[in-house]
Amino acid sequence: MQNEILITLGITILFLGTCITPSAAIDTVEQCSMPISSGNTLYVGGTGEGNYSSIQAAIDDASDGDTVFVYDDSSPYYENVVVDKSINLIGENRDTTIIDGIGIGDIIYISIDWIDISGFTIQNGSKSGLKVISNLNTIHDNNIILNNGNGIFLDEQCGYNNIIGNSISKNNIGISISFSYDNTIEFNNIENNKCGLSALAFGYCSNLIQKNNFIKNKRHAKFLSVSVRDTWDSNYWDNWIGVKVKLPFFQRLPKIIFGFFQIDFDWNPTKKPYII
């Protein structure tokens, strides 16, 4: 009881000493979602007549609205892929359809808006598993983004991207956000990285980071931002101590996220990891 009182008093002082708007009070930005129009399907690998032998060759021949479907028969694909068409890029099986960068550069470089990527294991990029320099893309349901410099890197001025339902592990940084805004990062398993998530921004950023699992990272999250900050909500943190408190501001201890010049909070951390 005495320990809980001391913890409660410390958090109260910390709260009153910082000018931080609780993330629960920040409205969730509704992400735009434009369905890619129905187009042709180009096949990579497998035994079908006319199938492409490389992912990049299929993308080069694709048009906006097409789907590039990658079979796992010819996996792993040792490629560094540039996606410069507004397409669906789909792997047959997220466990067995592997794109391997063999330690070179960015494995998938997304340079145009409205791209949907799912169903891959993406591994061994010296820079990033996926690097995004565009808007309104969706990266979802990829089993493993593994052993890269950055698992996923949202570069400067990227907005309204959705990173949903991925397993991101054993990278230097799981997800890196640099001067990007209004992106949604949710239901990802972020595990065993040197740093789970790193955010850098000055001025408006306001990314939504919610319902992710942060497990066994050397450091779960860090940020350097000024002005409007990111919203952290309902994530699972394996080092969060869930002591219930009775204060007018919250019913349990928030998870404190330390930045370089300030701190932020996940006001509603969950007690158990999500099944992803």
Backbone torsions as a table, in degrees:
resi	resn	phi	psi	omega
1	MET	NA	-43.2	-179.8
2	GLN	-62.7	-39.4	179.6
3	ASN	-64.0	-40.7	-179.7
4	GLU	-64.8	-38.3	178.9
5	ILE	-64.5	-42.5	179.7
6	LEU	-64.6	-42.3	179.3
7	ILE	-63.6	-43.2	179.9
8	THR	-61.6	-44.1	179.7
9	LEU	-62.9	-41.3	-179.6
10	GLY	-64.2	-43.5	179.1
11	ILE	-65.9	-37.7	178.5
12	THR	-61.1	-45.2	178.8
13	ILE	-63.2	-43.1	179.6
14	LEU	-61.6	-41.4	-179.8
15	PHE	-64.8	-45.6	-177.7
16	LEU	-69.8	-22.5	-177.4
17	GLY	-89.2	0.6	-178.7
18	THR	-124.9	145.6	179.5
19	CYS	-101.8	77.4	-174.8
20	ILE	-124.0	131.9	176.0
21	THR	-83.9	124.5	179.9
22	PRO	-55.7	138.3	-178.5
23	SER	-63.9	-25.0	177.8
24	ALA	-65.7	-20.7	-178.0
25	ALA	-90.7	-5.5	-179.4
26	ILE	-92.1	128.0	-178.6
27	ASP	-65.7	138.3	175.1
28	THR	-69.3	130.8	178.4
29	VAL	-78.3	122.8	179.1
30	GLU	-75.3	120.4	-175.9
31	GLN	-77.4	143.2	173.8
32	CYS	-74.4	147.5	178.9
33	SER	-145.8	104.1	179.4
34	MET	-105.3	115.5	179.1
35	PRO	-64.1	134.7	177.2
36	ILE	-70.1	132.9	-175.3
37	SER	-64.8	152.1	-179.1
38	SER	-64.7	128.7	179.5
39	GLY	-139.6	-157.2	179.1
40	ASN	-81.6	159.1	174.4
41	THR	-113.2	125.7	177.0
42	LEU	-108.3	134.9	-173.4
43	TYR	-109.0	140.7	179.5
44	VAL	-121.4	133.6	-178.8
45	GLY	76.3	-166.1	-179.0
46	GLY	72.0	-164.3	-174.0
47	THR	-119.6	6.9	-177.5
48	GLY	-68.9	147.3	178.5
49	GLU	-66.3	130.0	179.3
50	GLY	84.7	3.3	177.6
51	ASN	-67.5	147.5	179.3
52	TYR	-81.4	150.6	179.2
53	SER	-92.3	-13.8	178.0
54	SER	-135.5	151.6	179.0
55	ILE	-66.6	-41.4	-177.4
56	GLN	-63.1	-38.3	179.3
57	ALA	-62.0	-39.9	178.7
58	ALA	-67.8	-41.6	178.3
59	ILE	-62.5	-41.0	-179.9
60	ASP	-60.5	-32.5	-179.2
61	ASP	-91.2	-7.7	-177.4
62	ALA	-79.0	162.6	173.6
63	SER	-121.8	163.2	177.2
64	ASP	-53.5	134.2	-179.7
65	GLY	93.7	-8.6	178.8
66	ASP	-80.1	167.7	174.2
67	THR	-119.7	131.3	171.7
68	VAL	-106.4	114.4	-177.8
69	PHE	-105.9	126.4	-172.9
70	VAL	-112.3	116.3	176.8
71	TYR	-74.9	154.6	178.6
72	ASP	-88.7	-3.4	-178.4
73	ASP	-57.4	-39.0	-176.1
74	SER	-98.6	10.8	-179.5
75	SER	-73.3	147.1	2.8
76	PRO	-80.4	151.6	174.9
77	TYR	-97.6	114.7	-179.0
78	TYR	-90.3	88.0	-173.4
79	GLU	-144.2	158.9	164.2
80	ASN	-119.5	114.2	-165.6
81	VAL	-106.7	133.7	172.1
82	VAL	-107.4	119.5	178.7
83	VAL	-101.7	105.7	-176.2
84	ASP	-122.1	20.6	173.4
85	LYS	-126.9	148.7	178.8
86	SER	-80.2	85.9	-171.3
87	ILE	-128.4	169.3	164.4
88	ASN	-95.0	127.4	175.6
89	LEU	-115.0	111.1	-168.7
90	ILE	-125.2	128.8	172.4
91	GLY	-91.1	148.5	-177.3
92	GLU	-64.7	-41.4	-176.4
93	ASN	-146.6	121.8	-173.3
94	ARG	-67.2	-19.0	176.7
95	ASP	-82.3	-30.6	-169.3
96	THR	-121.0	-6.6	175.6
97	THR	-95.3	99.1	-167.8
98	ILE	-111.1	131.2	168.6
99	ILE	-110.5	120.7	-173.7
100	ASP	-117.0	121.9	-177.8
101	GLY	-85.5	0.6	-179.6
102	ILE	43.0	39.0	174.2
103	GLY	77.1	21.1	-177.2
104	ILE	-120.8	121.5	165.7
105	GLY	52.7	-148.3	176.7
106	ASP	-90.4	132.5	-178.9
107	ILE	-75.0	-50.0	176.0
108	ILE	-122.9	121.5	-177.9
109	TYR	-112.0	113.7	-174.4
110	ILE	-102.5	110.4	-170.2
111	SER	-113.6	4.2	-176.8
112	ILE	-139.7	159.4	-178.1
113	ASP	-75.3	163.9	171.4
114	TRP	61.9	53.0	174.7
115	ILE	-112.8	138.6	178.1
116	ASP	-120.5	121.9	-178.1
117	ILE	-124.6	129.6	179.1
118	SER	-155.7	158.3	168.3
119	GLY	85.4	28.2	-177.4
120	PHE	-127.7	158.0	157.1
121	THR	-102.5	128.3	-173.1
122	ILE	-124.3	115.0	-168.2
123	GLN	-143.6	154.4	168.8
124	ASN	67.3	49.3	170.4
125	GLY	-102.7	133.1	-179.2
126	SER	-69.4	-27.3	177.5
127	LYS	-101.7	-79.1	-176.1
128	SER	-135.8	147.2	169.6
129	GLY	-65.8	-49.1	173.2
130	LEU	-133.7	126.3	174.5
131	LYS	-113.0	128.8	-175.5
132	VAL	-117.2	125.8	175.7
133	ILE	-123.7	25.2	-175.2
134	SER	-140.9	-170.8	-169.7
135	ASN	-121.8	159.9	167.4
136	LEU	62.6	34.1	177.7
137	ASN	-102.3	158.8	178.1
138	THR	-128.1	123.9	175.9
139	ILE	-116.6	111.4	-170.6
140	HIS	-146.7	153.0	171.8
141	ASP	54.1	39.2	169.9
142	ASN	-96.3	131.2	-170.4
143	ASN	-67.5	-51.1	-176.3
144	ILE	-137.8	126.6	167.2
145	ILE	-113.3	103.6	-156.2
146	LEU	-129.8	136.7	166.9
147	ASN	59.2	50.6	176.1
148	ASN	-121.0	168.4	171.6
149	GLY	-60.1	-63.4	168.3
150	ASN	-111.2	132.4	174.1
151	GLY	-61.7	-56.6	174.2
152	ILE	-131.8	131.7	-178.0
153	PHE	-122.2	112.9	173.0
154	LEU	-93.3	107.4	-173.5
155	ASP	-83.6	-176.5	-168.5
156	GLU	-56.8	135.6	173.2
157	GLN	64.7	29.5	172.3
158	CYS	-87.6	138.4	-179.0
159	GLY	-140.7	152.3	172.5
160	TYR	60.1	34.1	172.2
161	ASN	-90.8	150.6	179.5
162	ASN	-118.7	123.6	176.2
163	ILE	-117.0	106.7	-166.6
164	ILE	-136.5	129.0	167.8
165	GLY	71.1	32.6	179.2
166	ASN	-105.2	157.0	171.3
167	SER	-106.3	119.6	-171.0
168	ILE	-124.2	110.3	-171.1
169	SER	-145.8	153.6	172.2
170	LYS	59.0	35.5	173.3
171	ASN	-105.0	163.5	171.9
172	ASN	-62.0	-49.1	173.1
173	ILE	-128.8	127.6	-178.6
174	GLY	-64.9	-58.8	176.4
175	ILE	-129.6	126.5	178.6
176	SER	-115.9	126.0	-179.7
177	ILE	-117.0	119.4	-176.3
178	SER	-123.4	107.1	176.9
179	PHE	53.9	37.8	179.9
180	SER	-115.5	160.3	-166.1
181	TYR	-141.5	151.2	172.0
182	ASP	54.5	34.1	173.7
183	ASN	-93.5	150.2	178.5
184	THR	-112.5	126.3	179.2
185	ILE	-124.2	108.7	-174.2
186	GLU	-148.8	151.8	177.8
187	PHE	55.9	37.3	173.9
188	ASN	-103.0	147.1	173.2
189	ASN	-98.4	108.5	-174.2
190	ILE	-110.9	104.5	-164.0
191	GLU	-141.5	141.1	172.3
192	ASN	57.8	34.5	172.5
193	ASN	-98.7	159.3	173.4
194	LYS	-63.1	-41.0	170.8
195	CYS	-135.9	130.0	-177.7
196	GLY	-68.4	-52.9	-178.8
197	LEU	-144.2	134.0	178.1
198	SER	-126.2	129.9	-178.9
199	ALA	-125.5	134.4	179.2
200	LEU	-131.0	123.5	179.2
201	ALA	-162.9	147.5	170.5
202	PHE	-126.7	126.6	-175.6
203	GLY	89.5	-145.4	-172.8
204	TYR	-72.5	129.3	173.7
205	CYS	-136.5	-69.6	170.2
206	SER	54.3	54.0	169.9
207	ASN	-85.1	151.6	179.4
208	LEU	-104.2	119.4	-178.3
209	ILE	-121.1	101.9	-171.0
210	GLN	-142.0	147.4	171.1
211	LYS	57.7	37.1	173.1
212	ASN	-101.7	159.5	171.6
213	ASN	-100.1	123.1	172.7
214	PHE	-108.8	106.7	-170.7
215	ILE	-132.5	126.7	169.8
216	LYS	56.4	27.1	169.8
217	ASN	-80.5	147.9	176.6
218	LYS	-61.7	-38.5	169.4
219	ARG	-137.5	126.2	-174.4
220	HIS	-68.8	-45.9	-174.8
221	ALA	-156.9	150.9	173.4
222	LYS	-150.3	157.6	-179.9
223	PHE	-154.6	154.3	171.0
224	LEU	-133.1	106.4	-177.8
225	SER	-151.3	153.1	177.5
226	VAL	-131.3	147.2	-178.7
227	SER	78.0	-137.9	-175.8
228	VAL	-65.6	131.7	-174.5
229	ARG	-112.5	176.5	180.0
230	ASP	-74.7	157.8	177.7
231	THR	-102.3	119.2	176.8
232	TRP	-106.8	126.2	-175.8
233	ASP	-151.1	129.2	169.1
234	SER	58.7	35.6	173.8
235	ASN	-86.3	159.6	171.9
236	TYR	-99.0	127.8	178.8
237	TRP	-122.3	121.0	-175.0
238	ASP	-72.4	-8.8	177.4
239	ASN	-110.2	14.6	178.4
240	TRP	-84.4	133.9	177.6
241	ILE	-100.6	110.7	-171.9
242	GLY	-88.8	70.9	178.2
243	VAL	-87.8	125.9	177.8
244	LYS	-74.2	138.9	178.2
245	VAL	-132.1	164.1	178.9
246	LYS	-120.9	92.5	177.8
247	LEU	-134.5	157.4	179.8
248	PRO	-67.5	-17.0	-173.8
249	PHE	-88.1	-35.4	-176.2
250	PHE	-158.9	162.1	-177.5
251	GLN	-99.5	-11.0	177.4
252	ARG	-147.3	165.4	-179.8
253	LEU	-66.3	132.0	174.6
254	PRO	-75.4	165.0	170.6
255	LYS	-86.8	123.8	-179.8
256	ILE	-87.7	132.2	178.3
257	ILE	-116.2	121.5	-172.7
258	PHE	-93.8	128.1	172.0
259	GLY	-104.8	-173.3	-179.0
260	PHE	-75.9	-40.5	-177.3
261	PHE	-114.5	-5.0	-173.7
262	GLN	-159.2	179.0	175.8
263	ILE	-124.5	159.8	175.7
264	ASP	-135.1	174.4	-174.9
265	PHE	-136.8	144.3	157.7
266	ASP	-97.6	109.5	-172.3
267	TRP	-80.6	-14.0	-176.3
268	ASN	-131.9	52.2	-179.1
269	PRO	-62.7	144.1	-178.6
270	THR	-93.1	154.1	-175.6
271	LYS	-81.9	-27.5	-176.2
272	LYS	-123.7	147.2	179.0
273	PRO	-66.8	150.4	176.3
274	TYR	-76.8	150.3	173.1
275	ILE	-86.5	112.4	-174.8
276	ILE	-121.4	NA	NA
